[in-house]
Amino acid sequence: EDMVGRSITALFPINREPGFFDHYREVFLSGTPTVREFPIASPGIHARWLRQREIPWSRGVVLSPEDITARKQAEIELRNREETLEAFLENCPGICWVGDEHGRTLIGNAAYRRMLAALGVDRLPERLEDAFPPELAALYHRNHLRVIESGRAERILEPGHREDGSPGSFEVFKFPLGERNG
């Protein structure tokens, strides 16, 4: 409602920056509709991110903006969480990995990758059975599922392999992360 009947330059002073009107001219001259997403900072407009359809028309370009601020903020928050998790994993001196309820490894830190290499596994395994003997893979999977089902963290003593591939017993911390089936 705030936009109806107002000029684009009054609504979006940022459009006065070099390139905005050149882009609209290009859409008009090419006859090719486009969709762009961009941040905005205009007084009187509550949106901070727009998704804008730009459609050539006989007398100019039709602009159809949509407020995508909430979606962009969620994307930024998710990206920040992913970066935090990756930083945690990469800086953790112990063996760490994230797996799903099907036994797939989604991400693993450098210590985990070194341990896999010592076991002759050259990439993150798609299944626990691809990296560990069947009896260990089954034990790990049962423990994973118990933690996922309970929704609570557990401290477990599990047999396993050190970074050099030798066997050992490990105090393992398992905790649910994110949504099930996600």
C-alpha positions as CSV (number, residue, x, y, z in Angstrom):
1,E,0.0,0.0,0.0
2,D,2.9,2.4,0.7
3,M,4.1,1.9,-2.8
4,V,1.0,2.6,-4.8
5,G,1.2,5.8,-6.9
6,R,4.7,6.7,-5.8
7,S,7.7,7.0,-8.1
8,I,10.4,4.3,-7.9
9,T,13.1,6.9,-7.1
10,A,11.1,8.2,-4.1
11,L,10.4,4.6,-2.9
12,F,13.9,3.3,-3.4
13,P,16.6,6.0,-3.3
14,I,19.2,3.2,-3.8
15,N,17.8,2.9,-7.4
16,R,19.7,6.2,-8.0
17,E,22.9,4.2,-7.6
18,P,24.7,3.4,-10.9
19,G,23.4,0.3,-12.6
20,F,19.8,0.1,-11.4
21,F,18.2,2.1,-14.2
22,D,20.7,0.6,-16.7
23,H,19.5,-2.8,-15.7
24,Y,15.8,-1.8,-16.2
25,R,16.8,-0.4,-19.6
26,E,18.4,-3.7,-20.5
27,V,15.3,-5.6,-19.5
28,F,13.2,-3.3,-21.7
29,L,15.5,-3.4,-24.7
30,S,16.1,-7.2,-24.6
31,G,12.5,-8.1,-24.0
32,T,13.7,-10.7,-21.5
33,P,12.0,-10.8,-18.1
34,T,14.2,-11.3,-15.1
35,V,14.0,-12.1,-11.4
36,R,16.4,-10.6,-8.9
37,E,16.9,-10.6,-5.2
38,F,18.6,-7.7,-3.4
39,P,18.8,-5.9,-0.1
40,I,17.2,-2.5,0.3
41,A,17.5,0.3,2.8
42,S,14.8,2.8,2.0
43,P,13.1,5.0,4.5
44,G,9.5,4.2,5.0
45,I,9.8,0.7,3.6
46,H,9.8,-2.1,6.1
47,A,11.2,-4.7,3.8
48,R,15.0,-5.3,3.9
49,W,15.2,-7.8,1.1
50,L,13.2,-7.8,-2.1
51,R,12.6,-10.5,-4.8
52,Q,11.7,-8.5,-7.9
53,R,10.2,-9.6,-11.1
54,E,11.1,-7.3,-14.0
55,I,8.9,-7.7,-17.0
56,P,9.3,-5.7,-20.3
57,W,6.2,-3.8,-21.3
58,S,5.5,-1.7,-24.3
59,R,5.9,1.6,-22.3
60,G,8.6,0.5,-19.9
61,V,9.3,-2.2,-17.4
62,V,6.8,-3.6,-14.9
63,L,8.3,-4.2,-11.5
64,S,6.7,-6.7,-9.2
65,P,8.6,-6.7,-5.9
66,E,8.0,-9.2,-3.1
67,D,9.2,-8.8,0.5
68,I,11.5,-11.8,1.2
69,T,13.1,-10.3,4.4
70,A,11.9,-13.2,6.6
71,R,13.2,-15.9,4.2
72,K,16.6,-14.1,3.7
73,Q,17.0,-13.7,7.5
74,A,16.3,-17.4,7.9
75,E,18.8,-18.2,5.2
76,I,21.4,-16.0,6.8
77,E,20.8,-17.6,10.2
78,L,21.0,-21.1,8.8
79,R,24.3,-20.2,7.0
80,N,25.7,-18.8,10.3
81,R,24.7,-22.0,12.1
82,E,26.3,-24.2,9.5
83,E,29.5,-22.1,9.6
84,T,29.6,-22.3,13.4
85,L,29.1,-26.1,13.3
86,E,31.9,-26.5,10.7
87,A,34.2,-24.2,12.7
88,F,33.5,-26.3,15.8
89,L,34.1,-29.6,14.0
90,E,37.3,-28.4,12.3
91,N,38.8,-27.0,15.6
92,C,37.8,-30.0,17.8
93,P,41.0,-32.0,18.4
94,G,39.1,-35.3,18.8
95,I,37.3,-37.4,16.2
96,C,33.9,-35.8,15.4
97,W,31.4,-36.4,12.8
98,V,27.7,-35.8,12.1
99,G,25.6,-38.7,10.9
100,D,22.0,-39.3,10.2
101,E,19.6,-42.0,11.4
102,H,20.4,-44.2,8.3
103,G,24.1,-44.3,9.3
104,R,25.3,-41.9,6.6
105,T,28.1,-39.6,7.4
106,L,27.1,-36.0,6.6
107,I,30.2,-34.2,7.7
108,G,33.4,-35.1,9.5
109,N,36.4,-33.2,10.9
110,A,40.0,-33.6,10.0
111,A,40.7,-36.1,12.8
112,Y,37.8,-38.3,11.6
113,R,39.1,-38.2,8.0
114,R,42.6,-39.2,9.2
115,M,41.1,-42.1,11.1
116,L,39.2,-43.2,8.0
117,A,42.3,-42.9,5.9
118,A,44.2,-45.2,8.4
119,L,41.3,-47.7,7.9
120,G,41.7,-47.4,4.1
121,V,38.6,-45.3,3.6
122,D,39.4,-42.4,1.3
123,R,36.1,-40.4,1.5
124,L,33.3,-39.9,4.0
125,P,31.3,-43.1,4.1
126,E,27.7,-43.2,2.9
127,R,27.0,-46.0,5.4
128,L,28.8,-46.9,8.7
129,E,29.4,-50.4,7.1
130,D,31.6,-48.7,4.5
131,A,34.1,-47.7,7.1
132,F,33.7,-50.0,10.1
133,P,33.5,-53.8,10.6
134,P,29.8,-55.0,10.6
135,E,29.6,-55.6,14.4
136,L,31.0,-52.0,15.1
137,A,28.8,-50.4,12.5
138,A,25.7,-52.2,14.0
139,L,26.6,-51.1,17.5
140,Y,27.3,-47.5,16.4
141,H,24.0,-47.4,14.5
142,R,22.0,-48.8,17.5
143,N,23.5,-46.2,19.8
144,H,22.8,-43.4,17.2
145,L,19.2,-44.5,17.0
146,R,18.7,-44.7,20.7
147,V,20.0,-41.1,21.1
148,I,17.9,-39.9,18.2
149,E,14.7,-41.6,19.6
150,S,15.3,-40.3,23.1
151,G,16.2,-36.8,22.0
152,R,18.8,-36.7,24.8
153,A,22.6,-36.6,24.8
154,E,24.4,-39.7,26.0
155,R,28.0,-40.5,27.1
156,I,28.8,-44.0,25.9
157,L,31.9,-46.2,26.1
158,E,32.4,-47.7,22.6
159,P,35.1,-49.7,21.0
160,G,36.6,-48.1,17.9
161,H,39.8,-47.1,16.1
162,R,42.3,-44.4,16.9
163,E,43.5,-42.0,14.3
164,D,46.4,-44.4,13.4
165,G,43.8,-47.2,12.9
166,S,44.7,-49.2,16.1
167,P,41.8,-50.5,18.2
168,G,40.8,-48.8,21.4
169,S,37.9,-47.9,23.7
170,F,36.5,-44.4,23.6
171,E,34.3,-42.3,25.7
172,V,31.8,-41.0,23.1
173,F,29.4,-38.1,23.4
174,K,26.4,-38.5,21.1
175,F,23.6,-35.9,20.9
176,P,20.7,-35.3,18.6
177,L,21.3,-32.4,16.2
178,G,18.5,-30.9,14.1
179,E,15.3,-32.6,13.0
180,R,14.8,-36.3,12.5
181,N,14.6,-37.1,8.7
182,G,16.6,-33.9,8.2
